[in-house]
Amino acid sequence: MASTAAGKQRIPKVAKVKNKAPAEVQITAEQLLREAKERELELLPPPPKQKITDEEELNDYKLRKRKGFEDNIRKNRTVISNWIKYAQWEESLKEVQRARSIYERALDVDHRNVTLWLKYAEMEMKNRQVNHARNIWDRAITILPRVNQFWYKYTYMEEMLGNVAGCRQVFERWMEWEPEEQAWHSYINFELRYKEVEKARIIYERYILTSAYWNLIRDAYKKCCLFCKIYSELFVFNSIALVIVHPEVKNWIKYARFEDKHGYIAHARKVFERAVEFFGEEHIDENLFVAFAKFEEKQKEFERVRVIYKYALDRIPKQQAQELFKNYTVFEKKFGDRRGIEDVIVSKRRFQYEEEVKANPHNYDAWFDYLRLVESDADVDTVREVYERAIANIPPIQEKRHWRRYVYLWINYALYEELEVKDPERTRQVYQACLELIPHKKFTFAKIWLLYAQFEIRQKNLQNARRGLGTAIGKCPKNKLFKGYIELELQLREFDRCRKLYEKYLEFGPENCTTWIKFAELETILGDTERARAIFELAIDQLRLDMPEVLWKSYIDFEIEQEEYEKTRGLYKRLLQRTQHVKVWISYAQFELSVDSEDRLQRCRQVYEEANKSLRNCEEKEERLMLLESWREFEQEFGTFANKDRVRKLLPEKVKKRRKLTAEDGSDAGWEEYYDYIFPEDAANQPNLKLLAMAKMWKKQQDQEEPKPSEEQETEEEERSGSSKPGDEDEEEEEGTGAQEPKESAYDDRDDSNSSSSSSSSSNSESESDEENTESRKENKTAAAEEN
């Protein structure tokens, strides 16, 4: 057992990993590879340098290298870099023929590789093989004509060789392909280096317009510009056709600057003019006009500059002409006067208005502002044109609210023709056209008819004026039309026509009280009082009137002016039968007071009494109070003491009350305080108030019958109070009297009016009894003081 136990080996325990979370620093395979590369563990040592000593070794070396290059080419023929390295190695050995052969083999593989052609041509130029280089460039530009680098290298080579004619020929071949702008500029700069200005001009012409596709543009430009004239001036020969290649504005500007730089001012101006005609109004650009204006400014042609700016501002939209406005303003500040600067501002505002009316043609406020601007600084034809454009925008809906602003365009147009242009015939045409345009069956504008009539009168054509107003009344009668027609006839002193017009007016609107009043006033002025009275009688008999109180007042004033006092009283009585308004009663009383008679005061008082009786049952207590206050003022001025006292007793008492409020949904909304008036006559008719008053009188009598204190007791009380301050007695008296003064109306929380009225009457009676008790006590005290 022991041996077996000793023979057993102890197996070490494996430590358990408690934290199985990943380590904070992780090592990746990429990191291991990068560290190996940094330590250069796999770098091979460089091969040993070989030194070639004889021709056999050299041939062996060439054979090995060529075999390597050929193997690489054979493995992947499409990798052009292998071909180029092979050719360059052969070139380094001065094996030009071999290198040329390699390049040709490479071109058979990929003839569209630009780098291959460039390396091939550069090799030939390095080795001064000019003809071979030309051959290569010709082949390259034939196969790849859109590669500009070939053309640049080719022309540069020819120019360096001094072959100017050959270089020009290459440029000509290049231009046939209509290259980008830089190519044209290179050609132009080439000609300028050799002082060939005329040829450079022709290149510029071809740069802007080149040959091809003449039929595509001939019809389009034949109608919009003098193309034939431009065509004849472009080239010396007439057989060339034109089409747009680079029609940008900047190219035209460069052409014009080229002419200006070489002193050809007329040619430069013609280039700018042709550019303006070429682009027309559809493709207009502000940069062209800015450059044109600066060119003319440089030539001291200030009037030309001003015309150019104005022409451009009239045609370019506002948002595209900011730079143009800025340059125009600077120009006017430098060379213009005050008038010129104002023209700039006017032009700018005109552009703004043009944009507004283009955006919304029915924005009549913008048209008004635009017309005001044009009228201040423009000729008649321009103003008329703007007016015609404005009135052409008829409101789309036949509703008067949409036509209100539009009609004023016609009014302003007619006034402009009459006052500014002094053309009455055209003014008449404007008015007539406006009247024909308005849909009179739906609505009309009396202002237009009246202005037309006034215009005809100013032209001393009364018949047309009357005919126009008659037509207006027949088509679309309106109050304003009748009033204007009547006023016109009144000014002409045609009173018979005025009567007829008033009759028509009243047939149209019999409820209009103002018309009845004016008609009666007319008859009164003419001295026909009976006719005026008959008109008033007809008026008050109408069943429906808009302002009957004004009509009755006018009728009463009419009778008063005629001193028909009995008829006036009759009118007041008739009016009071229809209405019991307090103002009618007060007016009636004041009328009686104003009549110069002996019994006028009695009559006035009698009216007040009747009014008080009639208003006793009136629910509006404020009206009754107003009547009593007016009566009191009358009695204070003309009445006796008894009359004044009588009216004073009729005045009500103001009482504060509360009433419950109810919301719209029927819920309780709280309480509201208000003032009510209690009239003594109403309080006397209520039995509860009488009973309370009698109880107060009984209490008053009981207080008077109480036994008076003896004189001794009074003297003792006076001695006791002698030690007190002398002012205490007065204060006590004041307090006592103050306590007995009549109180204001008691606050009543109850809803019913009877309780509130009874409480107010009782408080009134209590205050009266307290005053009497206070007075009696004062008298007793003064008597006791005198006896002592």
Disulfide bonds with the S-S distance in Angstrom:
none
